[in-house]
Amino acid sequence: MYVALILSALMSIGPLLIVVVNSLRPNMEIFTDPLGLPKHPALSNYAQAWGAGAIGGYLLNSVLVTAGSLALGLAVSLPIAYALGRWQFLGKRLLSVLFVAGMMVPIRLGVLPLFHLYEATGLIDTRIGLMLINAAAAMPTSVLIITAFYRALPASLFEAAHVDGAGELQTFWRIGTPLVRPAVVTAAVMNVGPAWNDFFFPLIMLRSPSRFTIPVGISSFFGEHTVDRGLLFAGLVIAVAPLAIMFAFAMRLVVGGLTAGMER
């Protein structure tokens, strides 16, 4: 088992190490010896990617789109999960099934009507348009995760709040939301990757290079006949680094949240 796990880890880490090492090498050196070590390590590729490649602007766009997508998706998912987890009403089971179906049906299947809708409403070539798509794609997962936490909470907590005179909105915001914070963190971490790495919808919906997110921006590093591999690898490292840092710090919170849910 340990041998299999070690081999699996090496297969996952190996390509990342190759990208990092080659980001410190010039293009010709990579072309002649793709798997070699840098003879004279330099950060010139990073400087060129940040300056001439304008990757700083692409990075900022990705941060804005991803943060907006998570905030919008969680703001909508939290009250829905509260209703599904705490209330009994007609059509509750059907609504839950619809959210499960939302996880099974790829949102890219609706790209054609979505494009026409965005064209009619003026959302083409806007960041808010991407935020709405990513938020909608993240909602099924977020709702199901947070709903499971709400169902695990003791009903006596909410009953005591109602006895003390709290309304439904106060109960949701002051009692329910703080208690499901681990679930919110888990949902955010699970959805930040798809929003950050999405290439399909930014490529279709965006027109202005100044609004490109980092996956689309890096694709501009490919020339018509040649590719500066050192510049490309440096751009990939810059694109992956924020996610890697976030996951390194957030995984403990995610594991703690899942463990807390199991303990309940």
N, C-alpha and C positions, 0 to 999 in steps of 0.2 A: 504493500500500500504506500509506504513512504517513498519507495523508488518511483512509483507511478506519479505521486504528487510532485516529487522533485523534477521529474521529466516534464510534467505539465507546466510547472512554474518556469522552467528554463525555456520552454517553447513560447510562453507568453512574454517573458522578459527579454529574450534574445532579440527579437525585432526592434524593441524599444532601445536597447543598447546600441544596435547598429545605427539607428537614426541619430542618437545623441553623438556617437563617435564621428559619424560622417558629417554632422553639422559643423564640426571643427576642422574640416578638410576642404581644400579647394576642389573645384569641379573636375579638373584633369586628373588629379590624384584619385578621386573616387572612381572615375571612369576606367583607369588602368588597374586599380586594385580595390574592388568594391568592399571587401571584407577586411581590409588592412587597418592598421592603427595610424593615427595622424603623425606625420613626421615632424611637423611644426604646428602644433595646435594654435588656432587663432580664432578670435571672435568676430572677424570681419564679415562672415556670413550673417551673423545676427545684426550687426550694424547696418548692413545693406538691406536685409529684410525689413528692419524697422524704419529705415529711411526711404530708400528708393522703392522698396516693396510696399510701403504704406501699410504694413501689417498692424501698426498701432491703431489706426483707424478701424480696421476690420475687427480687431480685438475689442475695442470699445463698443462697436455695434453688437457684437456677440454678447457682451456683458449686459448691455441694455435690454436686448431682446430676451435673453435667458431670464434675467431678474424680473422683467415685466411679465413674462409668461408664467413664472412660478407664482408671483404675487397674485396675478389675476386668477390663475387656476385654483390656488388654495382658497382665495376669497370666495369663490363660487362653490368649491367642493365642501368647505367646512359646514355651512348651514344645511346643505343637502345631506351630508353624512349624519348631522345631528338629527334631522327629521327621520332618516331611515333607521337610525340606531335607537331612538328614544320614543318615537311616536308609532301609533297603530292607526292606519287609515286605508281606505279602499284603493287598491292599485299599488300598494307598497311592494308586493312580490314582483309584479310586472315591471315596476321601475327598477328594482334591483337587477332583474334579468337583462334589462336594456343596458345597464352599465356594464354588466359582464360581457354582453355582446359587443359593446364598444371596445373592449380589450381584444376581441377576436377579429374584428373587421378593420383592416388597415385604412387609415385616413386618406392615404394616397389614392384610393379607389375613387374618391370624390373630387379629384383635382379639377376635372373639366367643369362641372357646375359651380365649384368653388371659385374657379378663375373668372367665370362669367359674372358671378355675384360680386366679386371684388372689383371687377371692371365697371360694373354698374354703380357701385357705391363709392368709387374713388379710393379704394384701399390698395390698389396696385402700387408698388414701389413705396410702401410705407412700413415702418417698423411695427406700428400698432397692428397691421395686418398679420405679420408673422406672430406677434404675441397672441393674437386671438386663435390662430391655428394651433400653436403649441399648447396653449391653455386648454383648448378643446380636446386635444390628443391626450393630455395628462389627466383629465378629469376622471375617466373610469378607474384608473389605478388609485388615484388619490381618494376618491369616494369610498372604494371598497376597503382600503387600508384603515381610513379614519372611522368608517362605520363599524368595523370589527372592534375598535377600541371603545367606541361609545356603547356598544352592546355589552362589553365586559365591565363597564362601570356599575357600581351598585345603584339601584333605583332610589334608595333612601336618600342619597345625596341631593338629587333633584327634588324629591318630595319635601325634604327639609327646607330647601330654598323657596319652594312655593308656599310652604306654611309661614315662612318669615316675611312673605309679601313680595317676593321677587317675581317679576313677570317672565314670560318665556324668553324674551330677548336678553334680559339680565342673566337668566339662568344659563343660556347658551354662552354668553360672552364671559361671565365671571366665574362660572362653575365648570362648564363643559370644556371650553377651549383651553384653559390652562392644564387640565387633566390629560388631554389628548396631545399635548405638545410633542411627546416622543413620536407619535404617529405622524404628526405634521412634518417633523424633521425627516422621518423615513420616507414619506411621500415625496418631499422635496429632493432628497438625494437620488431617489429612483428616477425622477423625471428631469433632473438637470442635464444628464448626459444626452438623451434624445434631443432636447432643445438646443444644446450647445453644438452638437455634431450634425444637425440637420443640414443637408446639402440640397435636397430635392426642392422644397418649397422656396427657400431663398433664391435658388437659381431661376425658378419660374416666375416668382412674384416681384422680384427686385429688378430695377432697370439701371439705377444710378450707382456707379462704382463707390461713391461716398457712403452708400448705405449697405454695401455688401457685408455679410457676416464672414467670419474667418474661414469656414470651409470653402465658400465661393471665392473669397479673396485669394486663398492659396492656389486655387486652380488657375489663376491668372499668371502664376509663375511658370506654367508650361508654355513654352514658345511654340511657334508653328512648326519649326523643324528641330529645335534644340531645347534642352532643359538644363538649367543651372542646378545641378543636384545638391551642391552645398547650400545654396540659397533655399531650395525646397526643403531640405532636411531641417535647416534652422527655423523655417516657418512652421514646420510640423511640431518641433519641440516647443515653440512659443504657444502653439495652439493647444498642445496636450498638457503643458505645465499647470495652468490654473485648475483643470479638472483633477489632475493627479494630487495636487496640494489639498484641494477641497476634500477628496475622498480619503486622504490620509488622516485628516482631522475629524471627518464626519462619520467614518465607519464605526468608531466606538459609540457614538450617539445612536447610530442605527441599530447596532447590536443590542445596546442598552434598551432602546425602545421596544425592540422585538421581544427581549427577555421580560421586560415589564409587562408587555401584553400577555405573555405566556403565564406569568405569575398570577395575573388576574384571573 
